[in-house]
Amino acid sequence: MQVGIIGGGVIGAAIAFELSQYSPYQISVWDGRSSVAHQWQATGAALGVLMAALNPKLKGKHLQLRLESLGLYETLIPQLEAITGTPLPYNRQGILQLCFEETELQGWHKTQQVRAKQGFQLDLLNRDQLLETYPQLQTAHLLGSQQGAIGAIYSPQDRQINPVALTQALLQVAQINGAEIHFKTPVYDFQTSAKDDFKQVDRVHTDRGDVAVDWLIIAAGLGSMPLTTTLQQTIPLYPVLGQALHLQRKTPTSAPIPVVTDGGMYLVPISATDVWIGATVEFPTAVGGQIDPDPHQLQALLEQAIALDSTLAAAEILRTWSGLRPRPHERAAPIIETLPGYRNVVVASGHYRNGVLLAPITAQKVRQLLSNSA
Ligand SMILES: Cc1cc2nc3c(=O)[nH]c(=O)nc-3n(C[C@H](O)[C@H](O)[C@H](O)COP(=O)(O)OP(=O)(O)OC[C@H]3O[C@@H](n4cnc5c(N)ncnc54)[C@H](O)[C@@H]3O)c2cc1C
């Protein structure tokens, strides 16, 4: 069965990897970017924070997707590492969220109980426990000030992964399993036919020629919207911009550190000296409108990070960047469904702020959609 996947970001790559493990599928991935290492879109901008357990929600479909996907990472990472022979930068130190109000910390008790039943641990730390466990946070201005953190929630099972390294590994293993990966190959049109009440895509038109498909997966991030428009079933997506920074400390930190967040901003340790800080959330003024990175928001992010860790004031800024998150318009993220009116087209897109976290479960859901329709 020929399966065409449009998009080789983290979502398309996870789907290619997942399907490549099952014999009925012959997979082709097409991506318009120049190579596996260049011109990344949303995936190249992501911080790779995999935050599922540390979520105040007690139940719901989206929470379930997050928790399941986080669980899948625990077997996915060793599997990819074993096949490629290359370790992946996967931070198993958990995520620490600082709390600034006593009521906020108390509110987590109920979530802690529910998560325990779901198989996830959350530790509630008072201020003394926080400083004892994470002495490096003594440098936090926020802890010393009147409005300092009064405690924290620590989630040992949440994770962080380098999104680019992950995506490259997923594509590499998919290729080892027989998938064909084509870069510099934008898809721009389709040949369709109709049977009974449904249409189907028979051929995909790329710059390098036409290819016959039995199934088409649209996993093209923001590029999914124009593709669905070409199929006359527009799925509206709009970009939400995020900016981030890469800083290098002068002195290395000694202890392995978790991702630390104040609820809005994330400090993501990359090594003993290096840290990513992100990310702003900047909306277009109108749907379809252009968004330019706002330098004031980047500066505010940096100040927020220094308030959390004063050693960052002397750190060197190695890089700043921005990216566009694909957000569905007037519906919840993500979209994982057959395209309305089509028998053999699946859309896996609109993952907004959690595409890296949700990539493994998205790939499983896509495989289920294909096998249920067989
Ligand atoms: C600053 C920032 C921080 C983030 N942090 C996190 C985080 O910590 N955790 C998390 O889970 N998520 C995070 N995200 C969100 C995450 O990046 C996205 O949800 C995810 O990368 C979406 O992946 P994707 O594969 O759908 O899209 P993309 O990565 O955009 O990939 C789509 C691919 O499709 C290709 N394409 C598009 N159109 C065509 C076409 N017509 N033909 C061929 N190819 C095409 C593009 O070239 C691209 O490679 C962050 C995002 C940003 C911007």
The ligand as a MOL file (V3000), in Angstrom:
LIG
                    3D

  0  0  0     0  0            999 V3000
M  V30 BEGIN CTAB
M  V30 COUNTS 53 58 0 0 0
M  V30 BEGIN ATOM
M  V30 1 C 9.2550 28.8740 19.7400 0
M  V30 2 C 8.5120 27.5850 19.7610 0
M  V30 3 C 8.6440 26.7370 20.8610 0
M  V30 4 C 7.9690 25.5170 20.8830 0
M  V30 5 N 8.1640 24.6830 21.9530 0
M  V30 6 C 7.5560 23.4810 21.9860 0
M  V30 7 C 7.7770 22.5970 23.0750 0
M  V30 8 O 8.5470 22.9050 23.9900 0
M  V30 9 N 7.1340 21.3900 23.0740 0
M  V30 10 C 6.2930 21.0180 22.0600 0
M  V30 11 O 5.7390 19.9110 22.1270 0
M  V30 12 N 6.0540 21.8490 21.0170 0
M  V30 13 C 6.6540 23.0670 20.9600 0
M  V30 14 N 6.4160 23.9250 19.9130 0
M  V30 15 C 5.4080 23.5440 18.9080 0
M  V30 16 C 5.9930 22.6150 17.8490 0
M  V30 17 O 7.1440 23.2280 17.3150 0
M  V30 18 C 4.9890 22.3570 16.7260 0
M  V30 19 O 3.7380 21.9910 17.2440 0
M  V30 20 C 5.5020 21.2180 15.8360 0
M  V30 21 O 6.8480 21.4330 15.4730 0
M  V30 22 C 4.6620 21.0850 14.5710 0
M  V30 23 O 5.2850 20.1060 13.7750 0
M  V30 24 P 4.8430 19.8600 12.2800 0
M  V30 25 O 5.6440 18.7140 11.7670 0
M  V30 26 O 3.3460 19.7670 12.2140 0
M  V30 27 O 5.1870 21.2190 11.5080 0
M  V30 28 P 6.5670 21.7580 10.9140 0
M  V30 29 O 7.6920 21.5330 11.8150 0
M  V30 30 O 6.2770 23.1600 10.4860 0
M  V30 31 O 6.8220 20.8520 9.6510 0
M  V30 32 C 6.0270 20.9270 8.4900 0
M  V30 33 C 6.8980 20.5200 7.3120 0
M  V30 34 O 6.0720 20.4800 6.1550 0
M  V30 35 C 6.8030 20.9950 5.0620 0
M  V30 36 N 5.8400 21.4650 4.0640 0
M  V30 37 C 4.9160 22.4470 4.2040 0
M  V30 38 N 4.1900 22.5590 3.0650 0
M  V30 39 C 4.6840 21.6390 2.1850 0
M  V30 40 C 4.3440 21.2650 0.8570 0
M  V30 41 N 3.3480 21.8600 0.1580 0
M  V30 42 N 5.0570 20.2720 0.2470 0
M  V30 43 C 6.0670 19.6390 0.9250 0
M  V30 44 N 6.4260 19.9650 2.1910 0
M  V30 45 C 5.7230 20.9380 2.8230 0
M  V30 46 C 7.6700 22.0970 5.6640 0
M  V30 47 O 8.8220 22.3060 4.8570 0
M  V30 48 C 8.0040 21.5360 7.0360 0
M  V30 49 O 9.2550 20.8720 7.0660 0
M  V30 50 C 7.0970 25.1430 19.8210 0
M  V30 51 C 6.9760 25.9810 18.7240 0
M  V30 52 C 7.6670 27.1910 18.6830 0
M  V30 53 C 7.5360 28.0670 17.4730 0
M  V30 END ATOM
M  V30 BEGIN BOND
M  V30 1 1 1 2
M  V30 2 1 2 3
M  V30 3 2 2 52
M  V30 4 2 3 4
M  V30 5 1 4 5
M  V30 6 1 4 50
M  V30 7 2 5 6
M  V30 8 1 6 7
M  V30 9 1 6 13
M  V30 10 2 7 8
M  V30 11 1 7 9
M  V30 12 1 9 10
M  V30 13 2 10 11
M  V30 14 1 10 12
M  V30 15 2 12 13
M  V30 16 1 13 14
M  V30 17 1 14 15
M  V30 18 1 14 50
M  V30 19 1 15 16
M  V30 20 1 16 17
M  V30 21 1 16 18
M  V30 22 1 18 19
M  V30 23 1 18 20
M  V30 24 1 20 21
M  V30 25 1 20 22
M  V30 26 1 22 23
M  V30 27 1 23 24
M  V30 28 2 24 25
M  V30 29 1 24 26
M  V30 30 1 24 27
M  V30 31 1 27 28
M  V30 32 2 28 29
M  V30 33 1 28 30
M  V30 34 1 28 31
M  V30 35 1 31 32
M  V30 36 1 32 33
M  V30 37 1 33 34
M  V30 38 1 33 48
M  V30 39 1 34 35
M  V30 40 1 35 36
M  V30 41 1 35 46
M  V30 42 1 36 37
M  V30 43 1 36 45
M  V30 44 2 37 38
M  V30 45 1 38 39
M  V30 46 1 39 40
M  V30 47 2 39 45
M  V30 48 1 40 41
M  V30 49 2 40 42
M  V30 50 1 42 43
M  V30 51 2 43 44
M  V30 52 1 44 45
M  V30 53 1 46 47
M  V30 54 1 46 48
M  V30 55 1 48 49
M  V30 56 2 50 51
M  V30 57 1 51 52
M  V30 58 1 52 53
M  V30 END BOND
M  V30 END CTAB
M  END
